[in-house]
Amino acid sequence: MRKIFMLCMAIMLLMTANAFASGAVNKDGYYKNIRLAGKVKIVEAFGDIKVQVVTAFPDIKVKSVTAFPDKVGEWQFVESFPDFTIQFVDAFPDIKVQFVEAFPGVP
């Protein structure tokens, strides 16, 4: 009985470690099914992604561009026809971003 309990605890520990090891943004630059590149609209509520701006340990580094936001981490802020919407929050974000001038993408 003790061996079964220890095995169950080990499995739960590994599952928890996997959950914490995987970040909100995968290595290909996707959050869920949203590719984090393209045209972005800022909304006050009900955004596709809740975003917290940080200065260290981001899930993704973002560069604001004025045209051709083709690479992961390049965002063009627009008012109409966005690829996805974001809502800025101070707590409980879906992802954490750091705005940069160069080298955007998944750190």
C-alpha positions as CSV (number, residue, x, y, z in Angstrom):
1,M,0.0,0.0,0.0
2,R,2.8,2.4,0.8
3,K,4.5,1.7,-2.5
4,I,1.3,2.6,-4.4
5,F,1.0,5.8,-2.4
6,M,4.6,6.7,-3.1
7,L,4.1,6.0,-6.8
8,C,1.0,8.1,-7.0
9,M,2.8,11.0,-5.2
10,A,5.7,10.7,-7.7
11,I,3.4,10.9,-10.7
12,M,1.6,13.9,-9.2
13,L,4.9,15.6,-8.6
14,L,6.0,15.0,-12.2
15,M,2.7,16.3,-13.6
16,T,3.0,19.5,-11.4
17,A,6.6,20.0,-12.5
18,N,5.6,19.8,-16.1
19,A,2.8,22.3,-15.6
20,F,5.2,24.8,-14.1
21,A,8.0,24.1,-16.6
22,S,5.8,24.9,-19.6
23,G,5.4,28.6,-20.0
24,A,2.2,30.3,-21.2
25,V,3.8,30.8,-24.6
26,N,5.2,27.8,-26.5
27,K,8.6,27.8,-28.2
28,D,6.9,28.5,-31.6
29,G,5.3,31.8,-30.2
30,Y,1.8,30.6,-29.7
31,Y,-0.5,31.2,-26.7
32,K,-3.2,28.6,-27.0
33,N,-4.1,28.9,-30.7
34,I,-3.1,32.5,-31.2
35,R,0.2,33.2,-33.0
36,L,1.7,36.2,-31.1
37,A,2.5,38.2,-34.2
38,G,0.5,40.5,-36.3
39,K,-2.1,43.3,-35.8
40,V,-3.2,43.9,-32.3
41,K,-6.1,45.9,-30.9
42,I,-6.1,47.0,-27.2
43,V,-9.5,46.6,-25.5
44,E,-10.7,47.5,-22.1
45,A,-12.5,44.2,-21.5
46,F,-13.0,40.7,-22.9
47,G,-9.7,40.6,-24.8
48,D,-8.4,37.4,-26.4
49,I,-5.4,37.6,-24.1
50,K,-4.8,39.3,-20.8
51,V,-1.4,40.9,-20.8
52,Q,0.8,42.1,-18.0
53,V,3.8,44.4,-18.9
54,V,7.0,43.4,-17.0
55,T,10.6,44.4,-17.1
56,A,12.1,41.0,-16.4
57,F,11.2,37.3,-17.0
58,P,8.6,37.8,-19.8
59,D,6.9,35.0,-21.6
60,I,7.5,36.9,-24.8
61,K,9.5,40.0,-25.9
62,V,7.4,42.4,-28.0
63,K,8.6,45.0,-30.5
64,S,6.0,47.6,-31.7
65,V,6.2,48.0,-35.5
66,T,4.3,50.2,-37.9
67,A,4.1,47.8,-40.8
68,F,4.7,44.1,-41.6
69,P,4.3,42.4,-38.2
70,D,5.3,39.0,-39.6
71,K,7.7,37.6,-37.0
72,V,6.7,36.4,-33.5
73,G,6.9,39.2,-31.1
74,E,6.3,41.9,-33.7
75,W,3.0,43.7,-33.0
76,Q,1.3,46.4,-35.0
77,F,-1.2,48.2,-32.9
78,V,-4.4,49.0,-34.9
79,E,-8.0,50.1,-34.3
80,S,-9.7,47.8,-36.8
81,F,-9.3,44.4,-38.3
82,P,-6.9,43.0,-35.6
83,D,-5.5,39.4,-35.7
84,F,-6.2,39.3,-31.9
85,T,-7.1,41.6,-29.1
86,I,-5.3,42.2,-25.8
87,Q,-6.4,43.6,-22.4
88,F,-3.7,45.1,-20.2
89,V,-4.0,43.9,-16.5
90,D,-2.0,44.3,-13.4
91,A,-2.7,40.9,-11.9
92,F,-3.5,37.4,-13.1
93,P,-2.3,37.7,-16.7
94,D,-2.5,35.1,-19.4
95,I,1.0,36.1,-20.6
96,K,3.7,38.5,-19.5
97,V,5.3,40.7,-22.1
98,Q,8.4,43.0,-22.1
99,F,8.5,45.7,-24.7
100,V,11.9,45.9,-26.5
101,E,13.5,47.8,-29.3
102,A,15.3,44.8,-30.8
103,F,15.3,41.0,-30.7
104,P,11.6,40.3,-30.2
105,G,10.2,36.8,-29.7
106,V,10.2,34.0,-27.2
107,P,13.2,34.4,-24.8
